[in-house]
Amino acid sequence: MSKKIIHKSKKNLQVQKPAKRKIYLIILAVILVIVIAVFFIFPEFINKGEKDPEYMFRKDGILTFYDSTNVIKTKSEIQIADNEFEEELGLMYRKQMDENKGMLFVFPKPIIQTFWMRNTFIPLDMIFVNPDKIIVTIQKNTKILSDSTYSSTAPAQYVIEVDAGFCDRHNIKVGDKVSWIRTQSNPD
């Protein structure tokens, strides 16, 4: 009689081992699905150790601001964004910008221009300029790291981005004029 009991116990053990293995595999699969889902839902975990690229200022020219009677208000060093890559990149990923520096965007024709602040870490004043180089719109102190849009109120062919507060500090207003000259780029 004890032989049968032992024999039954061995059978039960053999039946239990595959059942336990199946449960472990199901648990492992569920954990794996959860981990993969977390990485898709929260992709910032994937790039945690990587830094966003930071681009440095490149002096391409000098931009001058004038009042409506052609009296100079101030001058700024500018980086000129005149190709698709630089227009899309703009001032994204930059952590700071000096007081008298900015970026000039040059577009092929005047339209209502719309910009956003995605991946932009510094607040800006955006100055929209028509083909006659007259300021038509100023958007002051834009919100950083935002998909909110900032648009011109009239067709603009040029857009100037400067440090937030620049327009107030230099009394830059709608109706003022701008001009610029391209200089040799710095070897930075």
C-alpha positions as CSV (number, residue, x, y, z in Angstrom):
1,M,0.0,0.0,0.0
2,S,2.8,2.4,0.7
3,K,4.2,1.8,-2.8
4,K,1.0,3.1,-4.3
5,I,1.0,6.2,-2.2
6,I,4.6,6.9,-3.1
7,H,3.7,6.3,-6.7
8,K,0.8,8.7,-6.5
9,S,3.0,11.3,-4.8
10,K,5.5,11.1,-7.7
11,K,2.7,11.5,-10.2
12,N,1.4,14.5,-8.3
13,L,4.9,16.0,-8.2
14,Q,5.3,15.5,-12.0
15,V,1.9,17.1,-12.5
16,Q,2.7,20.0,-10.2
17,K,6.1,20.8,-11.8
18,P,4.7,21.7,-15.3
19,A,1.8,23.7,-13.6
20,K,4.2,25.7,-11.5
21,R,6.4,26.3,-14.6
22,K,3.4,27.5,-16.5
23,I,2.5,30.0,-13.7
24,Y,6.0,31.3,-13.6
25,L,6.1,31.8,-17.3
26,I,2.7,33.7,-17.2
27,I,4.0,35.9,-14.3
28,L,7.2,36.6,-16.2
29,A,5.3,37.5,-19.4
30,V,3.0,39.9,-17.5
31,I,6.0,41.6,-15.9
32,L,7.7,41.9,-19.3
33,V,4.5,43.5,-20.8
34,I,4.3,46.0,-17.9
35,V,8.0,47.0,-18.3
36,I,7.6,47.5,-22.1
37,A,4.4,49.5,-21.6
38,V,6.1,51.8,-19.0
39,F,8.9,52.5,-21.5
40,F,6.4,53.4,-24.2
41,I,4.2,55.5,-21.9
42,F,7.1,57.2,-20.2
43,P,9.8,57.5,-22.9
44,E,11.9,59.9,-20.8
45,F,13.1,56.8,-18.8
46,I,14.8,55.6,-22.0
47,N,16.8,58.8,-22.5
48,K,17.5,59.4,-18.8
49,G,21.3,59.3,-19.1
50,E,21.4,61.2,-22.4
51,K,21.6,65.0,-22.5
52,D,19.7,67.2,-24.9
53,P,22.1,68.8,-27.4
54,E,23.0,72.3,-26.6
55,Y,23.8,74.7,-29.5
56,M,26.1,77.6,-29.1
57,F,25.6,81.1,-30.5
58,R,27.3,81.8,-33.9
59,K,27.7,85.5,-34.8
60,D,26.6,85.9,-38.4
61,G,25.9,89.6,-38.4
62,I,24.9,92.8,-36.6
63,L,21.2,94.0,-36.4
64,T,20.3,97.6,-35.7
65,F,17.0,98.8,-34.3
66,Y,15.8,102.3,-35.3
67,D,12.8,104.4,-34.2
68,S,10.4,105.7,-36.9
69,T,12.7,108.8,-37.5
70,N,15.8,106.5,-38.1
71,V,17.4,107.3,-34.7
72,I,19.4,104.2,-33.6
73,K,17.9,102.6,-30.4
74,T,20.4,99.6,-30.0
75,K,22.4,97.0,-31.9
76,S,22.6,93.3,-31.4
77,E,24.8,90.5,-32.6
78,I,22.7,88.0,-34.5
79,Q,22.8,84.4,-35.7
80,I,21.0,84.1,-39.0
81,A,18.6,81.2,-39.6
82,D,18.2,81.1,-43.3
83,N,17.8,77.4,-44.1
84,E,15.2,74.9,-43.1
85,F,17.3,73.1,-40.5
86,E,18.2,76.4,-38.6
87,E,14.6,77.7,-39.0
88,E,13.3,74.5,-37.3
89,L,16.0,74.4,-34.6
90,G,15.9,78.1,-33.8
91,L,17.0,78.7,-30.2
92,M,15.9,75.3,-28.9
93,Y,18.1,73.5,-26.3
94,R,20.0,76.7,-25.4
95,K,20.2,77.4,-21.7
96,Q,21.1,81.1,-21.9
97,M,21.6,83.9,-24.3
98,D,23.6,87.1,-23.7
99,E,21.8,90.5,-23.5
100,N,22.7,91.8,-27.0
101,K,22.5,88.6,-29.0
102,G,19.6,87.2,-30.9
103,M,18.5,85.1,-33.9
104,L,17.2,86.5,-37.2
105,F,14.9,84.2,-39.2
106,V,14.8,85.0,-42.9
107,F,11.8,83.6,-44.9
108,P,11.3,83.7,-48.7
109,K,8.1,85.7,-48.6
110,P,5.9,87.5,-46.1
111,I,3.1,85.5,-44.4
112,I,1.5,85.4,-41.0
113,Q,4.4,83.7,-39.1
114,T,3.7,81.4,-36.1
115,F,6.4,80.2,-33.7
116,W,6.3,78.1,-30.6
117,M,8.7,77.4,-27.6
118,R,9.0,73.6,-27.7
119,N,12.4,72.6,-26.2
120,T,13.3,76.3,-25.6
121,F,14.7,76.9,-22.1
122,I,14.9,80.7,-22.2
123,P,12.0,83.1,-22.4
124,L,12.1,85.3,-25.5
125,D,10.7,88.5,-27.1
126,M,9.7,87.7,-30.6
127,I,9.8,90.6,-33.1
128,F,7.9,90.1,-36.4
129,V,9.1,92.3,-39.3
130,N,7.6,93.0,-42.7
131,P,9.5,93.0,-46.0
132,D,10.1,96.8,-45.6
133,K,11.9,95.9,-42.4
134,I,9.3,97.6,-40.2
135,I,8.2,95.8,-36.9
136,V,4.6,94.7,-37.2
137,T,4.2,92.6,-34.1
138,I,6.0,92.0,-30.8
139,Q,5.3,88.9,-28.6
140,K,7.0,89.6,-25.3
141,N,8.2,87.2,-22.6
142,T,7.2,83.9,-24.2
143,K,6.5,80.9,-22.1
144,I,9.4,78.4,-22.0
145,L,9.1,74.7,-23.0
146,S,5.6,75.3,-24.4
147,D,3.7,74.3,-27.5
148,S,1.7,77.5,-27.2
149,T,1.9,79.5,-30.5
150,Y,3.0,83.1,-31.0
151,S,1.9,84.7,-34.3
152,S,2.4,87.9,-36.2
153,T,-0.7,90.1,-36.6
154,A,0.4,91.0,-40.1
155,P,2.4,89.3,-42.8
156,A,6.1,89.1,-41.8
157,Q,9.1,88.0,-43.7
158,Y,11.6,88.2,-40.8
159,V,11.4,87.2,-37.2
160,I,13.9,88.3,-34.5
161,E,14.2,86.4,-31.2
162,V,15.9,88.1,-28.4
163,D,16.1,87.6,-24.6
164,A,12.8,88.3,-22.8
165,G,12.7,91.9,-21.6
166,F,14.9,93.2,-24.5
167,C,12.1,95.2,-26.1
168,D,11.2,96.9,-22.8
169,R,14.8,97.6,-21.9
170,H,15.5,99.2,-25.3
171,N,12.0,100.7,-25.9
172,I,11.5,98.6,-29.1
173,K,8.0,99.2,-30.4
174,V,5.7,98.3,-33.3
175,G,6.5,100.7,-36.2
176,D,10.3,100.8,-35.4
177,K,12.6,99.7,-38.1
178,V,15.5,97.2,-38.4
179,S,18.5,96.6,-40.6
180,W,21.3,94.1,-40.5
181,I,24.6,93.4,-42.1
182,R,26.1,89.9,-42.5
183,T,29.6,89.6,-41.0
184,Q,32.1,86.8,-41.1
185,S,31.0,84.0,-38.8
186,N,32.9,83.2,-35.7
187,P,34.9,79.9,-35.9
188,D,33.0,78.6,-32.8
